[in-house]
Every structure is written in C-alpha cells, then in structure tokens.
Amino acid sequence: MILCLVTYWGRMFFITAGYHRYFSHRTYRTSRAFQFVLAFGGSTAAQKGPLWWAGHHRIHHRYTDTIEDPHTPRKGFWWSHVGWILSRDTKDQPESTMKDFAKYPEIRFISKHDWIGPWSLAIACFLIGGWPGLLIGFFLSTVLLWHSTFMINSLAHVFGRRRFDTDDTSRNNALLAVLTMGEGWHNNHHRQASVCRQGLRWYEVDVTWYILALLEKLHIVWGVRRPRTAEDRIDLTEAHDEDFDPDRESAAA
C-alpha cells in the first residue's frame, strides 16, 4: 500500500508540475536536465508523452468548451472524462502546437516511445514488491491516477464553485484539489492559465505549488509566474516564448 501511495503522489506531481504547469503553460523555467526528469516522470503515468499531453491541453485552452476542444463537455460526460483519449481523432500529437519543446531530441524520444516510462516503473514495482507490488503499486495506482486526472476535465466542469466569470464551465472543487495536488482550483486556472499557483487563497490547498516554491528556493526552477495578488482579477495572457531555451536559461541562472 505504501508503494501505491508513493507511485500515485509521485506521478501526480510529474503530471501537475511537469506535463501541465511546465510543458503546457510554461509557468516557470528550469534546466534542460530537470526538463528531462519532468518529461520522463510524467510518462510513467501512462498518459502518453509530454508533447501529446501538452499539445492537446493547449488546444483545450484555445477552444475551451467548444466543439474544437479535445475533451469538450458538449459531447457528454463520458467523452470529457475518458472517451476523448480512446478516440482515433486524438491519438496523434497535434501539429504545430509544441514547437517550443519538440526541438529537443530527448523530449521527442520520450514522446515517441512513451511506453518506456510505465514499463520501467512496472518492472521496478515488481522487483520491489513482487506481484502485490505490480498489481497494487503500479496497476491500482495507475487507475486511480488516471481517473483523478480525468476528473479535472469532466467533474471540474460540472461540480464546484465559480469565483471568476470565465467564458467556459470551469469550477473550483476542493476535493479534486486534494486528489490532484492543486489542480482542482480549475476556475482559478482558467482565469489565469499562465501563472503557476492555482490555489489563490491561503485555504486553497495547492501542494504542487508548495513543492515548486521549494524547488525555486533551491534554484532548480526559476522565473516562476505568480498572480499579482491573491484577489487578482486581471487577465494574464498565455505566453509561450519561442526563444525559450533551458540550456541558455540554466547557464544564466
């Protein structure tokens, strides 16, 4: 059971801090080495590679809740929860959405061979705990991780409160925030998608943010984008600098 918790929370962090807040929205900067760690760690969640995941997520924000949204709620709850992932229409990486990260061969490699991460973790779980380690530490953990992540696309557009009057159905849901280390503050995120912190008030638990804030103090990440104040209601535009380069950023830090 301990292994299940470790693999659940560890991979949840790589999804929330890596696939989402870094590769999708670039809310902070880091070295090329840690960028690779985020990409590989995220791939162990068996949610495909970083270019596929972040590419579709960028389209989601561009066309939120419209028919062009990959997991639009207009096609029903099941579609927004998991149906869109199983569809042939979304099996390929979106074109021209991830040029900023597709230029790195190691990121392309992880995205192309996205089976390496989960298989490596599955083998490690078996070596650590035998069959119970594989079944509970990997498979059960993976299923729980899948549905917790998927609920942000489905439940977080149905149940919860709306602090901001955004042009979509996003909602803040405290329970989902706990399960996903802060991603449940979905309405906050859709209002200010380019900032790293999603729990804007002191009581809005955002564990991913706490860890990234610590990594910033350790100089592992930097350039962290913050909301101006906890009550900030100013739109912050999505910024994806085409000249962003972890190698250059690391040298300058």
Protein Blocks (a to p, Z undefined) as FASTA:
>chain_A
ZZmmmmmmmmmmmmmmmmmmmmmnopaccdfklmmmmmmmmmmnonajfklmmmmmmmmm
mmgoiaklmklcknojklmmmmmmmpmklmpccehklmmmmmpmklmmmmmmmmlmmmmm
mmmmmmmnommlmmmmmmmmmmmmmmmmmmmmmmmmmgccdfbacfbfbdcdfklmmmno
opmmmmlmmmmmmbmblblbfklccfklmmmmmmmmnomaghiacdfbfklcbdcddddd
fkbcfklmmmmZZ
